[in-house]
């Protein structure tokens, strides 16, 4: 029992202190990614999402600034310095200096502080909604990148099987050529198709690598891009029949635009409030000398206190520019909300049209076209093996089947992405 415990402990220590082992384990996990795992990595590592979170943190910090009252100011002044002689000896109270200590407190009027706080709260609400909308848009891109990689993997698999079939066919044709059972021309045609299959496979591998790089950036795993593989199957077209209502009013981009209208309205009120004069209240202590500052001696003087206030005079400018600019900002915010709402409705309609079309294409491939192509290819193989069909017709039948298989996979990818786009268009952005 102790030996087993020691062995387990040793293994744990080795794992914790071996980056290569941990890196290999992580690479293995990236080789079997599901949409759920990808979503978790995206939430933790996506850079655009993190940037939106930082903007939100900044607006929350602004609420602290908006809630502050103006700070008081303190001033200390001494006058009547004697440049020809002495101002006396001893402490400050014994010198023939007129010394004033003053403290002043600005007092805001016109509800300016409350308006600033309301603006800051509106900005936080808009930033929170921007974060939700960023999540909505980035997840839409994530799903598209995920299904692009799934399509690239399936395309590569189809072409690998196709190349293996051509290689076997070429080997058989070369044997038949030696036996005089097939012409040199037919063998050359097969060899050309083998080379074409190799080129197609190499291009498919390049497309897969690009798709891996795109998905790796979305989940913050650029260094491990070549290890990324996805393992999900295509979504079923029955998923499109879910009861998803297209209520664009709940979309975060529209809600954020409404919050910015409120923000602009508060800013308009704050601009108008600038015409309400703030006042500054002051209190001072003054030490006034009783003598004229001769050579020295005791000269205590008089100590007094005073109060006062100051108020600005709007004799030349009354904040007309700030008020006019705030009115323009308010109008701009309302127009922006109308534009965003119109774009949202257009996006929903386009997404629905793409989704309906992709469903029809998938059903057409799965229920009819693929089955007919497979039957035709099987019949061509049988006819060729029994000498009832030439090699050209056989190669044509295989090319048609391969093209239809790739087209069917593309149709499934289009449906998967259309479904993701439709959900992003109508979803409030929480998932």
C-alpha positions in Angstrom: 0.0 0.0 0.0 2.8 2.4 0.9 4.6 1.5 -2.4 1.5 2.3 -4.4 1.1 5.6 -2.6 4.7 6.5 -3.2 4.4 5.6 -6.9 1.3 7.8 -7.3 3.0 10.6 -5.5 6.1 10.3 -7.7 4.0 10.3 -10.9 2.2 13.4 -9.7 5.5 15.2 -9.0 6.8 14.3 -12.4 3.7 15.6 -14.1 3.7 18.9 -12.2 7.4 19.5 -12.9 7.5 18.3 -16.5 6.2 20.9 -19.0 6.8 18.6 -21.9 4.4 16.0 -20.4 1.8 18.7 -19.7 2.2 20.2 -23.2 1.7 16.8 -24.7 -1.4 16.2 -22.7 -2.8 19.5 -23.8 -1.9 18.7 -27.4 -3.8 15.5 -27.1 -6.8 17.4 -25.8 -6.7 19.8 -28.7 -6.8 16.8 -31.1 -10.3 15.8 -29.9 -12.1 19.1 -29.6 -15.8 19.3 -29.5 -17.9 22.5 -29.9 -18.4 22.6 -26.1 -14.6 22.4 -25.4 -13.9 25.0 -28.1 -16.5 27.3 -26.5 -14.8 27.1 -23.1 -11.4 27.8 -24.5 -12.9 30.7 -26.5 -14.4 32.2 -23.3 -11.1 32.0 -21.5 -8.7 33.1 -24.2 -10.4 35.1 -26.9 -8.5 38.4 -27.3 -11.4 40.4 -28.6 -13.6 39.3 -25.8 -10.9 40.2 -23.2 -10.6 43.6 -24.8 -14.3 44.2 -24.4 -14.0 43.2 -20.8 -11.2 45.8 -20.3 -13.4 48.5 -21.8 -16.1 47.6 -19.3 -13.7 47.8 -16.4 -12.7 51.2 -17.6 -16.3 52.5 -17.6 -16.8 51.1 -14.2 -13.8 53.1 -13.0 -15.3 56.2 -14.5 -18.3 55.9 -12.1 -15.9 56.6 -9.2 -14.7 59.8 -10.9 -18.2 61.0 -11.7 -19.4 60.7 -8.1 -16.7 62.9 -6.6 -17.4 66.4 -5.3 -14.9 69.2 -6.2 -11.9 69.3 -3.8 -11.3 72.3 -1.6 -8.2 74.5 -2.1 -5.9 75.9 0.5 -3.8 79.0 0.0 -1.2 80.9 2.2 0.0 84.4 1.3 2.3 86.8 3.1 2.6 90.5 2.1 4.4 93.7 3.2 7.9 92.3 2.9 10.4 95.1 3.7 13.0 95.2 1.0 15.1 97.9 2.7 15.3 96.6 6.2 14.0 93.9 8.5 10.5 92.6 9.1 11.3 91.9 12.7 12.7 89.0 14.6 11.1 85.9 16.2 8.2 83.8 14.9 5.7 84.6 12.3 3.4 86.4 14.7 6.2 88.7 15.8 7.0 89.9 12.2 5.5 92.8 10.4 3.9 90.6 7.7 0.3 90.6 6.5 -0.3 86.8 6.4 -3.5 85.2 5.1 -4.5 81.6 5.2 -7.5 80.8 3.1 -9.5 77.7 2.3 -12.1 77.6 -0.5 -14.7 75.0 -1.4 -16.4 75.0 -4.9 -20.1 74.1 -4.7 -21.8 72.7 -7.8 -25.3 73.7 -8.6 -27.8 72.6 -11.2 -27.7 68.9 -10.2 -24.4 68.4 -12.1 -23.0 65.6 -9.9 -26.2 63.6 -10.2 -26.1 64.0 -13.9 -22.5 62.9 -14.2 -23.3 59.8 -12.1 -26.3 59.0 -14.3 -24.1 59.3 -17.4 -21.5 57.0 -15.9 -24.1 54.4 -15.0 -25.5 54.6 -18.6 -22.0 54.2 -19.9 -21.5 51.1 -17.8 -24.8 49.6 -19.0 -23.9 50.3 -22.6 -20.4 48.7 -22.1 -22.0 45.6 -20.5 -24.3 45.3 -23.5 -21.3 45.8 -25.8 -19.6 42.9 -24.1 -22.7 40.7 -24.7 -22.8 41.8 -28.3 -19.1 41.1 -28.7 -19.7 37.6 -27.3 -22.5 37.2 -29.8 -20.5 38.2 -32.7 -17.3 36.5 -31.7 -19.1 33.2 -31.1 -20.6 33.5 -34.5 -17.1 33.7 -35.9 -16.0 30.9 -33.7 -18.7 28.5 -35.0 -17.9 29.5 -38.6 -14.2 28.7 -37.9 -15.1 25.4 -36.2 -17.2 24.2 -39.1 -14.7 25.4 -41.6 -12.1 23.1 -40.0 -14.7 20.2 -39.8 -15.3 20.6 -43.5 -11.6 20.7 -44.3 -11.0 17.5 -42.3 -13.9 15.8 -44.1 -12.7 17.0 -47.5 -9.2 15.7 -46.7 -10.6 12.3 -45.6 -12.6 12.0 -48.8 -9.6 12.9 -51.0 -7.3 10.5 -49.0 -9.8 7.7 -49.8 -10.0 8.8 -53.4 -6.2 8.8 -53.8 -5.9 5.4 -52.2 -8.5 4.1 -54.7 -6.6 5.6 -57.6 -3.3 4.2 -56.4 -4.8 0.7 -56.3 -6.3 1.3 -59.7 -3.0 2.4 -61.2 -1.2 -0.7 -59.7 -3.8 -2.9 -61.3 -3.6 -1.1 -64.6 0.1 -1.4 -64.8 -0.2 -5.2 -64.2 -2.8 -5.4 -66.9 -0.6 -3.3 -69.2 2.2 -5.8 -68.8 -0.3 -8.6 -69.6 -1.5 -6.7 -72.7 -5.0 -6.5 -71.2 -5.2 -2.6 -71.3 -3.8 0.0 -73.6 -1.0 2.5 -72.8 -3.4 5.3 -73.3 -5.8 4.1 -70.7 -2.9 3.6 -68.3 -1.7 7.1 -68.9 -5.2 8.5 -68.2 -5.3 6.7 -64.9 -1.8 8.0 -64.1 -2.9 11.6 -64.8 -5.9 11.2 -62.5 -3.6 9.9 -59.8 -1.5 13.0 -60.1 -4.7 15.1 -60.0 -5.8 13.3 -56.9 -2.4 14.1 -55.3 -2.7 17.8 -56.1 -6.3 17.9 -54.7 -5.2 16.2 -51.5 -2.3 18.6 -51.1 -4.6 21.5 -51.5 -7.0 20.0 -49.0 -4.2 19.7 -46.5 -3.4 23.4 -47.0 -7.0 24.4 -46.5 -7.1 22.3 -43.3 -4.0 24.1 -42.0 -5.5 27.5 -42.7 -8.7 26.5 -40.9 -6.6 25.2 -38.0 -4.9 28.6 -37.8 -8.2 30.5 -37.9 -9.7 28.4 -35.1 -6.5 28.5 -33.1 -6.6 32.3 -33.0 -10.2 32.3 -31.8 -9.3 30.1 -28.8 -5.9 31.6 -28.1 -3.9 28.5 -29.1 -1.8 29.7 -32.0 1.3 27.8 -31.0 -0.6 24.5 -31.1 -2.5 25.2 -34.3 -1.3 22.1 -36.1 -2.5 19.9 -33.2 -6.1 21.1 -33.4 -8.6 18.7 -34.7 -12.4 18.7 -34.2 -14.5 15.6 -33.6 -18.1 16.6 -33.8 -20.6 15.5 -36.5 -22.7 17.9 -38.6 -25.8 19.2 -36.9 -29.1 17.7 -37.9 -31.4 19.8 -40.0 -34.2 19.1 -37.5 -32.4 21.5 -35.1 -33.5 24.4 -37.4 -37.1 23.6 -36.4 -36.5 24.8 -32.8 -38.9 27.5 -31.6 -36.6 30.5 -31.8 -38.5 33.8 -32.1 -36.8 36.6 -34.0 -37.3 39.3 -31.4 -34.6 41.8 -32.3 -35.6 44.1 -29.4 -33.6 41.8 -27.1 -30.4 41.9 -29.1 -27.6 43.5 -27.1 -26.5 45.8 -29.9 -30.0 47.4 -30.0 -30.1 47.5 -26.2 -26.7 49.2 -26.1 -27.9 51.8 -28.7 -30.9 52.6 -26.5 -28.6 52.9 -23.5 -26.5 55.4 -25.5 -29.6 57.5 -26.3 -30.1 57.8 -22.5 -26.4 58.6 -22.1 -26.7 61.3 -24.7 -29.8 62.7 -23.1 -28.1 62.9 -19.7 -25.2 64.6 -21.4 -27.6 67.1 -22.9 -29.0 67.9 -19.5 -25.5 68.3 -18.1 -24.5 70.8 -20.9 -27.6 72.8 -20.1 -26.8 72.7 -16.4 -23.5 74.5 -17.1 -25.6 77.7 -17.3 -26.4 77.3 -13.6 -23.7 79.2 -11.9 -21.5 77.3 -9.4 -20.3 79.2 -6.4 -17.1 79.1 -4.3 -17.4 79.6 -0.6 -14.2 80.7 1.2 -13.0 81.2 4.8 -9.8 82.9 5.8 -7.6 83.6 8.7 -5.5 86.8 8.6 -2.6 88.0 10.8 -2.3 91.7 10.3 0.8 93.5 11.8 0.2 96.5 14.2 3.4 98.3 13.4 5.2 99.4 10.2 8.0 97.0 10.4 11.0 98.8 11.9 14.0 97.2 13.2 12.5 94.6 15.5 10.8 94.2 18.8 7.5 92.6 19.8 4.9 93.4 17.2 2.0 90.9 17.7 -0.5 92.7 15.6 -4.1 91.6 15.0 -5.7 88.2 14.1 -8.9 88.2 12.2 -11.1 85.7 10.3 -13.3 86.3 7.3 -15.8 84.5 5.0 -16.8 85.2 1.4 -18.0 83.7 -1.8 -17.4 84.1 -5.5 -19.7 83.5 -8.5 -18.9 83.6 -12.2 -20.4 86.2 -14.5 -21.6 85.1 -17.8 -20.9 88.3 -19.6 -19.4 86.9 -22.7 -20.1 83.2 -23.1 -22.9 81.0 -21.8 -21.9 77.5 -23.0 -23.8 77.7 -26.3 -21.2 75.5 -28.0 -21.4 72.7 -25.4 -25.2 72.8 -25.5 -25.3 72.7 -29.3 -22.8 69.8 -29.4 -24.8 67.8 -26.8 -27.9 68.3 -28.9 -26.1 66.9 -32.0 -24.8 64.0 -30.0 -28.3 63.2 -28.9 -29.7 63.3 -32.4 -26.7 61.1 -33.6 -27.5 58.5 -30.9 -31.1 58.3 -32.0 -30.1 57.9 -35.6 -27.5 55.3 -34.7 -30.2 53.3 -32.8 -32.5 53.4 -35.9 -29.6 52.3 -38.1 -28.6 49.4 -35.8 -32.2 48.2 -35.6 -32.6 48.3 -39.4 -29.3 46.3 -39.8 -30.5 43.8 -37.2 -33.7 43.2 -39.0 -31.9 42.8 -42.3 -29.4 40.4 -40.7 -32.2 38.3 -39.4 -33.9 38.1 -42.8 -30.7 37.2 -44.6 -29.9 34.6 -42.0 -33.3 33.0 -42.3 -33.1 32.9 -46.1 -29.6 31.3 -46.0 -30.8 28.8 -43.4 -33.9 27.7 -45.5 -31.8 27.4 -48.6 -29.1 25.3 -46.8 -31.7 23.0 -45.4 -33.0 22.2 -48.8 -29.5 21.6 -50.2 -28.6 19.2 -47.4 -31.8 17.2 -47.8 -31.4 17.1 -51.6 -27.8 15.7 -51.2 -28.6 13.3 -48.4 -31.8 11.9 -49.8 -31.2 11.8 -53.5 -28.0 13.0 -55.1 -25.4 11.1 -53.1 -27.4 7.8 -53.3 -27.7 8.1 -57.1 -24.0 9.0 -57.5 -22.9 6.0 -55.3 -25.2 3.7 -57.4 -23.7 5.1 -60.6 -20.2 4.7 -59.4 -20.8 1.1 -58.2 -22.3 0.2 -61.6 -19.4 1.8 -63.4 -16.9 -0.2 -61.3 -18.8 -3.4 -62.1 -19.0 -2.7 -65.8 -15.3 -1.8 -66.0 -14.3 -5.0 -64.2 -16.3 -7.0 -66.7 -15.1 -5.1 -69.7 -18.4 -3.4 -70.5 -17.1 0.1 -69.9 -13.9 2.0 -70.8 -11.5 3.6 -68.4 -12.6 7.1 -69.3 -16.2 6.5 -68.3 -15.1 4.9 -65.1 -12.8 7.8 -64.2 -15.7 10.2 -65.0 -18.0 8.3 -62.7 -15.5 8.4 -59.9 -14.9 12.2 -60.3 -18.6 12.8 -60.2 -18.9 10.8 -57.0 -16.0 12.5 -55.4 -17.2 16.0 -56.4 -20.7 15.2 -55.0 -19.2 13.9 -51.7 -17.3 17.2 -51.3 -20.3 19.2 -52.3 -22.4 17.4 -49.8 -19.9 18.1 -47.1 -19.9 21.7 -48.1 -23.7 21.8 -48.0 -23.6 20.4 -44.4 -21.0 23.1 -43.5 -23.1 25.8 -45.0 -26.1 24.6 -43.0 -24.1 24.4 -39.8 -22.8 28.0 -40.3 -26.2 29.2 -41.4 -27.8 27.8 -38.3 -25.1 29.5 -36.1 -25.6 32.8 -38.0 -29.4 32.5 -37.5 -29.1 31.9 -33.8 -26.6 34.8 -33.5 -29.0 37.1 -35.4 -32.0 36.5 -33.1 -30.3 35.5 -29.9 -29.8 38.1 -27.1 -26.2 37.0 -26.8 -26.1 35.1 -23.6 -25.1 31.7 -25.1 
